[in-house]
């Protein structure tokens, strides 16, 4: 039977208002007459009830979704079926879908998108821990509550729909725009599949358009497989661009290591942006190392604590050289300026300005993950700075302080042929103590603030 206002399901769920229609079924607002609670009920379309394999997958997914308990996932309350229907009873989430938000606002701010990435990633991490892959992350399946919380929906029907071939006649998928390359080629989905789809969602929210388009579903799927996404607008923070584009890597093993890792990176940027305290790291004229830590403003460390001492020693060394030059300039200037200029005391001063010849470096540098991953943060930062890149050191996963991986880099983006001067994100393991510079002990509570919903 077709759903209609006033119909009763399971002798307790009275349909009140149809909320949405999809390729697999309908979503209704209903009242649980047993306990007087408002719920959402998803009702599978009649044409799928006659397929026992399809129906069994629906049952399995309903059970799986019910196993995941997380504030970022709509709760599953009940499941039922009879000869004429199959339905899933879920939490009725107030608010609207992200697709409606994007339709209304066109483009969202960096902060809003980072918040969505962080919250969605945390929820996906809970699902992945249960072995459940959503397979249909898209704006229509992310609900935004009035207070800014994100709720993932459609863990049931969405995965069932993913099993239906793209080319099935008359099949309305509606998800090919967010399809990962491995899904489009028929390969197995993994947690990285959800991260790719989330990257497409974030790209669309930031730019107001999807990264891949085409005349039909097959053309869009082929674009996911073969094409690179267009550049995001220059107005978007390069670090946010890097984060989103890292999710859109064609190969799953080149995307963020996990949903948790992605959440940590998004939360770190979000804390910084909400505080409006730090800017992208740039190379100063005197000593690049001294600017890689902004301990007076940054909420979390940008680099090793020892660097300020290195910078200090460097300054002392420079002063010593200048003093010696001043003393020795009269007796013999040839030691300092091999050009034998008669104005020797004036040639000492411009020497630092003759150094910056690295501007003649090639336009692009090949940056490989294998050269970065597993290296100490200090070595990585020094190497990238030497190559002419800007470095954004992101405190990542928290591990025991005595773990040998502390301060080891485990993620880098972007990689490949990168223009000199680009901003490179490097994420490193953080010890549970002793890894926060003593200069900013008051900033320790920052992670708690970053975890709050926007």
FIBA-936967 format. One record per residue (C-alpha): residue in three letters; y, x, z. Coordinates in pm, 1 decimal. Example, Ala and Ser with C-alpha at 12.3 -4.5 7.8 and 13.67 -1.06 7.14 Angstrom:
BEGIN
ala,-450.0,1230.0,780.0
ser,-106.0,1367.0,714.0
END
This chain:
BEGIN
unk,0.0,0.0,0.0
unk,352.3,113.1,-73.9
unk,571.8,182.5,230.2
unk,832.8,-83.4,308.5
unk,1070.2,-173.7,589.4
unk,887.2,-343.7,877.5
unk,540.7,-212.5,793.3
unk,331.9,-89.7,1086.4
unk,129.2,231.2,1071.1
unk,-136.2,316.0,1325.4
unk,-58.6,-5.0,1514.5
unk,247.9,160.2,1664.5
unk,486.7,313.6,1408.4
unk,723.0,52.9,1261.3
unk,908.3,167.6,945.6
unk,1284.5,122.2,966.0
unk,1458.5,333.0,702.4
unk,1345.6,550.9,413.0
unk,1495.1,896.9,450.8
unk,1365.7,1083.6,146.0
unk,1124.7,1073.7,-148.2
unk,934.9,1378.4,-272.9
unk,667.8,1459.6,-526.3
unk,394.1,1422.6,-265.5
unk,514.4,1132.3,-58.5
unk,793.7,962.3,130.6
unk,964.9,1028.0,463.3
unk,1070.0,733.4,679.7
unk,1248.8,682.6,1006.0
unk,1027.6,472.3,1231.8
unk,1000.6,352.0,1589.4
unk,702.4,433.8,1803.2
unk,660.0,91.8,1961.2
unk,421.6,226.5,2221.4
unk,666.5,461.8,2391.6
unk,992.9,341.2,2230.8
unk,1074.9,666.9,2056.5
unk,1234.3,727.8,1716.5
unk,1016.5,943.0,1489.8
unk,990.7,1061.2,1130.7
unk,676.3,959.6,945.0
unk,562.2,1126.8,623.3
unk,341.2,906.4,409.5
unk,124.9,1053.3,136.7
unk,145.2,888.2,-205.7
unk,-138.2,654.6,-296.0
unk,-250.0,852.5,-602.6
unk,-355.8,1143.0,-382.2
unk,-566.8,934.2,-144.7
unk,-855.8,915.5,-389.7
unk,-890.0,1294.1,-407.0
unk,-1109.6,1399.2,-111.0
unk,-1026.1,1768.0,-148.4
unk,-654.0,1695.4,-157.4
unk,-681.1,1467.2,142.5
unk,-879.6,1723.6,341.4
unk,-616.0,1988.3,277.8
unk,-356.7,1741.9,405.1
unk,-558.0,1692.9,724.0
unk,-600.1,2066.7,770.6
unk,-230.8,2134.2,725.9
unk,-140.0,1854.3,965.3
unk,-358.2,2015.9,1231.4
unk,-214.5,2361.0,1157.6
unk,145.7,2242.5,1180.6
unk,69.3,2079.3,1515.0
unk,-46.5,2415.9,1649.9
unk,292.7,2579.9,1599.4
unk,526.7,2515.2,1889.0
unk,871.0,2656.8,1832.0
unk,1223.2,2524.3,1870.4
unk,1288.1,2603.8,1504.8
unk,1000.1,2389.8,1375.0
unk,996.3,2010.8,1377.0
unk,728.9,1894.7,1622.9
unk,419.4,1712.8,1498.6
unk,324.7,1417.7,1720.8
unk,41.8,1241.2,1541.9
unk,-168.5,1210.7,1228.0
unk,-348.8,908.2,1093.3
unk,-523.1,769.4,788.4
unk,-707.7,463.7,669.8
unk,-831.1,330.2,337.4
unk,-480.6,272.7,208.9
unk,-267.2,545.9,363.8
unk,-241.7,889.6,524.2
unk,57.5,980.9,733.0
unk,204.4,1251.6,954.0
unk,426.6,1158.8,1249.7
unk,691.6,1416.9,1336.3
unk,1005.1,1474.9,1537.2
unk,1307.7,1293.5,1397.3
unk,1564.8,1569.5,1362.7
unk,1933.9,1468.1,1369.9
unk,2158.9,1628.9,1114.4
unk,2122.2,1700.2,744.8
unk,1932.6,1927.5,510.9
unk,2075.1,2261.8,408.1
unk,2068.4,2139.9,48.0
unk,2326.2,1874.2,136.3
unk,2536.5,2130.3,321.4
unk,2539.2,2357.7,15.2
unk,2618.5,2064.5,-214.9
unk,2918.9,1979.8,2.6
unk,3050.5,2326.4,90.0
unk,2937.3,2509.3,-227.9
unk,2933.4,2851.8,-58.9
unk,2868.3,2935.2,305.2
unk,3018.9,3222.2,501.5
unk,2831.8,3543.4,578.9
unk,2809.6,3439.3,943.5
unk,2658.2,3098.3,868.5
unk,2402.4,3246.5,629.9
unk,2304.6,3522.2,873.2
unk,2256.2,3257.6,1141.5
unk,2032.1,3055.0,910.6
unk,1831.0,3364.1,816.1
unk,1788.9,3467.0,1180.0
unk,1683.8,3123.8,1306.9
unk,1452.8,3052.1,1014.1
unk,1290.2,3395.1,1040.9
unk,1218.2,3344.2,1410.3
unk,1053.2,3010.4,1335.9
unk,853.5,3159.5,1048.3
unk,738.8,3442.3,1274.4
unk,589.5,3182.9,1510.4
unk,411.2,3012.9,1219.4
unk,286.9,3340.9,1073.9
unk,149.2,3439.0,1413.8
unk,-70.6,3128.4,1387.2
unk,-181.5,3223.7,1038.0
unk,26.0,2949.5,877.6
unk,231.3,3026.1,567.0
unk,486.7,2761.9,477.8
unk,488.5,2828.7,99.2
unk,777.8,2593.1,33.4
unk,1085.6,2729.1,207.8
unk,1386.1,2573.2,36.3
unk,1719.5,2417.5,141.3
unk,1567.7,2069.4,141.5
unk,1310.1,2176.2,401.7
unk,1563.0,2334.2,639.7
unk,1738.8,2079.3,856.8
unk,2068.6,2171.8,1022.3
unk,2142.7,1984.0,1344.8
unk,2499.8,1892.8,1450.3
unk,2504.9,2187.4,1692.6
unk,2395.3,2436.6,1424.2
unk,2025.1,2467.8,1503.5
unk,1782.3,2515.4,1213.2
unk,1457.0,2318.1,1198.7
unk,1186.3,2389.0,941.2
unk,1004.2,2083.1,809.4
unk,721.8,2008.5,564.7
unk,452.5,2239.6,692.8
unk,202.7,1974.2,588.7
unk,270.4,1838.1,242.7
unk,448.2,2151.8,124.7
unk,141.0,2370.9,145.1
unk,-76.0,2107.1,-14.6
unk,172.4,2083.5,-299.3
unk,152.7,2458.2,-346.9
unk,-210.6,2422.3,-450.0
unk,-119.8,2206.3,-750.8
unk,-75.1,2404.9,-1076.3
unk,277.2,2425.1,-1212.5
unk,162.9,2293.7,-1546.5
unk,1.7,1973.6,-1422.4
unk,125.8,1685.4,-1635.1
unk,390.2,1477.1,-1462.4
unk,375.0,1683.8,-1144.5
unk,715.9,1708.3,-975.3
unk,710.9,2030.6,-777.8
unk,1079.0,2088.4,-709.9
unk,1001.5,2427.9,-557.9
unk,975.5,2662.5,-855.9
unk,1337.4,2771.1,-800.9
unk,1224.8,2929.7,-470.8
unk,883.3,3050.3,-585.1
unk,776.2,3407.3,-502.1
unk,643.1,3618.9,-792.2
unk,293.5,3627.0,-640.2
unk,286.5,3248.3,-627.5
unk,398.4,3224.9,-990.0
unk,117.1,3458.3,-1097.8
unk,-150.5,3277.6,-900.3
unk,-199.0,3548.5,-639.4
unk,-254.6,3483.2,-271.0
unk,46.0,3393.5,-58.0
unk,128.1,3608.1,244.3
unk,401.1,3595.8,510.1
unk,615.0,3798.2,267.7
unk,601.0,3497.5,34.5
unk,804.8,3293.7,281.6
unk,1054.9,3578.4,317.5
unk,1110.7,3584.6,-58.9
unk,1178.9,3211.6,-62.8
unk,1416.1,3250.7,231.5
unk,1593.8,3525.4,36.7
unk,1644.6,3283.5,-253.5
unk,1782.2,3024.2,-10.2
unk,2023.3,3279.7,140.0
unk,2131.7,3396.5,-206.4
unk,2209.6,3037.9,-305.8
unk,2396.8,2968.2,17.1
unk,2612.4,3280.2,-25.9
unk,2688.3,3247.3,-396.1
unk,2661.9,2873.4,-456.7
unk,2398.3,2922.4,-726.4
unk,2031.8,3014.9,-747.9
unk,1941.2,3367.2,-863.3
unk,1702.5,3249.7,-1135.9
unk,1743.6,2961.4,-1378.7
unk,1576.8,2846.8,-1697.7
unk,1522.2,2557.8,-1934.5
unk,1199.0,2453.8,-1765.5
unk,977.6,2535.1,-1469.1
unk,775.7,2795.2,-1656.8
unk,1089.6,2978.5,-1768.6
unk,1217.3,2988.1,-1410.3
unk,880.3,3111.4,-1283.1
unk,881.5,3391.8,-1542.8
unk,1232.3,3487.8,-1432.8
unk,1107.0,3527.1,-1076.1
unk,835.9,3758.5,-1207.5
unk,1034.6,3972.0,-1450.9
unk,1409.8,3952.4,-1390.4
unk,1639.3,4105.8,-1131.0
unk,1882.8,3874.6,-950.0
unk,2247.8,3892.0,-1060.2
unk,2484.7,4075.7,-828.2
unk,2624.8,3875.0,-540.0
unk,3003.9,3829.8,-518.8
unk,3194.3,4142.0,-409.9
unk,3355.5,3944.1,-127.8
unk,3022.4,3938.5,57.9
unk,2963.8,4218.6,309.2
unk,2746.7,4485.3,135.7
unk,2516.6,4492.6,439.3
unk,2453.4,4119.1,404.9
unk,2392.9,4165.3,32.9
unk,2139.1,4438.0,105.1
unk,1960.2,4220.2,358.2
unk,1927.8,3928.3,117.9
unk,1831.4,4139.8,-182.5
unk,1563.7,4318.3,20.8
unk,1390.0,3981.0,55.8
unk,1394.2,3937.3,-322.7
unk,1188.4,4247.2,-400.4
unk,921.4,4166.1,-658.9
unk,644.5,4338.4,-463.9
unk,562.6,4184.6,-122.6
unk,525.4,4526.7,43.2
unk,884.3,4613.4,-50.9
unk,1028.4,4317.1,138.9
unk,1104.0,4323.4,513.9
unk,791.7,4414.8,710.3
unk,776.0,4078.2,885.4
unk,975.6,3769.1,969.2
unk,1048.9,3924.1,1308.4
unk,1188.2,4237.8,1144.1
unk,1410.7,4026.7,919.4
unk,1533.2,3825.3,1218.3
unk,1620.9,4141.4,1411.6
unk,1826.0,4278.1,1123.3
unk,2007.5,3948.2,1069.9
unk,2079.0,3910.4,1443.1
unk,2221.3,4262.8,1464.3
unk,2466.0,4189.5,1182.8
unk,2542.1,3848.7,1328.1
unk,2634.2,3991.4,1669.1
unk,2865.7,4238.0,1505.5
unk,3035.7,3983.1,1282.4
unk,3078.5,3724.6,1556.3
unk,3244.4,3990.9,1767.0
unk,3454.4,4108.9,1470.4
unk,3439.4,4459.2,1612.0
unk,3299.6,4697.1,1357.7
unk,3334.8,4775.0,990.9
unk,3106.6,4940.0,733.4
unk,3068.8,5309.2,806.3
unk,3275.1,5538.6,584.4
unk,3286.6,5915.0,548.4
unk,3587.3,6076.5,718.9
unk,3748.7,6383.7,564.4
unk,3662.2,6622.2,848.8
unk,3310.0,6554.1,971.6
unk,3095.2,6267.2,845.9
unk,2879.8,6269.1,1157.1
unk,3161.0,6183.0,1395.2
unk,3220.3,5841.3,1239.3
unk,2858.8,5726.8,1237.0
unk,2891.2,5605.8,1595.9
unk,3166.8,5366.2,1698.8
unk,3082.8,5349.9,2065.1
unk,3418.1,5206.5,2160.6
unk,3362.1,4888.9,1959.7
unk,3007.9,4857.0,1827.7
unk,2773.0,4626.1,2021.6
unk,2472.6,4849.7,1956.8
unk,2426.2,5220.8,1878.3
unk,2498.1,5347.0,1528.6
unk,2331.6,5681.7,1579.3
unk,2203.0,5939.5,1828.1
unk,2395.0,6006.8,2146.6
unk,2405.0,6381.2,2076.5
unk,2625.4,6348.2,1770.7
unk,2956.3,6336.1,1959.7
unk,2861.1,6674.2,2112.2
unk,2782.1,6809.5,1768.1
unk,3120.1,6687.8,1648.5
unk,3292.7,6850.4,1947.7
unk,3117.9,7181.8,1885.9
unk,3217.1,7154.9,1521.4
unk,3582.6,7110.1,1613.0
unk,3569.6,7404.4,1854.8
unk,3412.6,7615.3,1581.7
unk,3685.2,7517.6,1337.5
unk,3958.7,7602.3,1587.9
unk,3794.9,7941.0,1649.9
unk,3788.2,8015.0,1278.2
unk,4155.9,7924.1,1240.8
unk,4253.0,8149.2,1533.8
unk,4052.7,8441.3,1395.4
unk,4206.9,8388.1,1055.7
unk,4554.6,8397.5,1204.9
unk,4476.6,8723.1,1389.3
unk,4310.2,8895.0,1098.1
unk,4537.4,8770.8,822.6
unk,4790.0,9059.9,848.1
unk,4553.4,9363.1,846.0
unk,4324.8,9236.5,568.8
unk,4345.4,8909.9,385.3
unk,4070.1,8988.8,137.6
unk,3806.1,8888.3,392.7
unk,3929.9,8530.6,382.8
unk,4040.7,8473.8,23.8
unk,3837.1,8658.3,-236.6
unk,4097.7,8559.2,-499.8
unk,4330.4,8826.0,-350.1
unk,4630.2,8595.2,-354.3
unk,4944.4,8765.3,-217.7
unk,5021.4,8464.6,3.1
unk,4708.9,8500.1,213.3
unk,4820.5,8301.8,516.3
unk,4881.4,7994.8,300.1
unk,4542.7,8010.9,129.4
unk,4361.3,7965.4,460.7
unk,4505.3,7619.9,520.9
unk,4405.1,7448.0,193.6
unk,4042.9,7567.2,214.2
unk,3911.3,7237.1,359.8
unk,4066.1,7052.3,63.6
unk,3884.3,7280.1,-182.2
unk,3549.8,7181.8,-29.3
unk,3524.7,6815.7,-144.0
unk,3363.6,6900.0,-479.8
unk,3071.7,6658.2,-409.7
unk,3267.3,6402.0,-614.8
unk,3107.3,6568.9,-913.6
unk,2762.3,6445.8,-806.4
unk,2572.2,6221.8,-1050.7
unk,2665.6,5853.0,-1055.7
unk,2323.0,5747.4,-924.5
unk,2069.4,5899.6,-687.0
unk,1699.7,5808.4,-676.8
unk,1622.6,5693.4,-322.7
unk,1253.7,5644.9,-238.1
unk,1115.2,5457.6,61.7
unk,855.9,5729.8,107.5
unk,1133.4,5983.2,168.4
unk,1289.1,5773.4,444.7
unk,1023.2,5570.9,627.4
unk,874.6,5749.4,927.9
unk,1159.9,5999.3,959.6
unk,1384.4,6044.2,1262.2
unk,1711.1,5850.9,1246.1
unk,1918.1,6169.9,1283.9
unk,1745.0,6336.8,990.0
unk,1770.8,6025.9,773.8
unk,2140.0,5976.9,843.8
unk,2219.3,6341.5,780.6
unk,2023.5,6338.3,456.5
unk,2180.3,6016.5,324.9
unk,2528.8,6133.8,419.4
unk,2465.4,6462.2,240.2
unk,2368.5,6266.2,-70.9
unk,2698.0,6078.4,-56.8
unk,2583.1,5744.2,83.0
unk,2731.2,5536.7,363.2
unk,2483.1,5461.8,641.8
unk,2436.9,5143.8,843.2
unk,2194.7,5222.8,1128.3
unk,2040.3,4896.4,1252.2
unk,1866.3,4885.1,1592.5
unk,1536.5,4715.4,1518.8
unk,1214.2,4637.7,1700.7
unk,1207.8,4708.9,2075.3
unk,916.0,4931.2,2182.1
unk,826.4,5118.8,2504.6
unk,1063.4,5405.3,2577.5
unk,783.3,5663.7,2579.2
unk,651.1,5555.4,2239.5
unk,680.4,5847.1,1991.2
unk,816.9,5607.9,1729.8
unk,1144.9,5557.5,1918.6
unk,1437.0,5626.4,1680.9
unk,1199.1,5644.2,1385.0
unk,1318.2,5462.7,1072.7
unk,1080.1,5190.7,953.8
unk,1291.0,5000.3,698.9
unk,1547.5,5099.0,436.5
unk,1738.0,4896.6,178.3
unk,1823.1,4921.7,-100.9
unk,1596.8,5176.3,-270.3
unk,1555.5,5297.9,-626.5
unk,1838.1,5430.3,-842.3
unk,2142.0,5375.5,-619.1
unk,2508.0,5452.5,-699.6
unk,2657.8,5729.0,-486.4
unk,2879.3,5583.6,-214.4
unk,2661.7,5274.5,-163.2
unk,2590.4,5141.3,183.9
unk,2229.5,5199.1,290.3
unk,2071.9,4995.5,572.0
unk,1823.0,5190.0,783.6
unk,1638.3,5007.9,1061.5
unk,1481.4,5206.7,1345.0
unk,1263.9,5147.6,1650.6
unk,1456.7,5114.0,1977.2
unk,1320.0,5227.2,2314.0
unk,1327.4,4977.2,2597.5
unk,1554.3,5211.8,2792.9
unk,1758.0,5526.5,2738.3
unk,1833.3,5444.3,2374.3
unk,2173.0,5285.0,2432.2
unk,2462.1,5535.8,2449.7
unk,2604.8,5574.8,2797.3
unk,2949.3,5509.1,2653.0
unk,2875.9,5136.5,2611.6
unk,2665.3,5020.0,2908.3
unk,2859.6,4693.0,2922.5
unk,2727.7,4593.8,2579.1
unk,2363.7,4578.4,2691.5
unk,2363.6,4194.5,2721.2
unk,2471.0,4161.9,2354.5
unk,2119.0,4077.3,2222.5
unk,2110.9,3768.7,2448.1
unk,2438.3,3647.0,2301.6
unk,2316.5,3708.2,1947.2
unk,2007.1,3498.6,2009.0
unk,2205.6,3183.2,2080.9
unk,2216.7,2920.3,1811.1
unk,2537.7,2883.6,1620.1
END
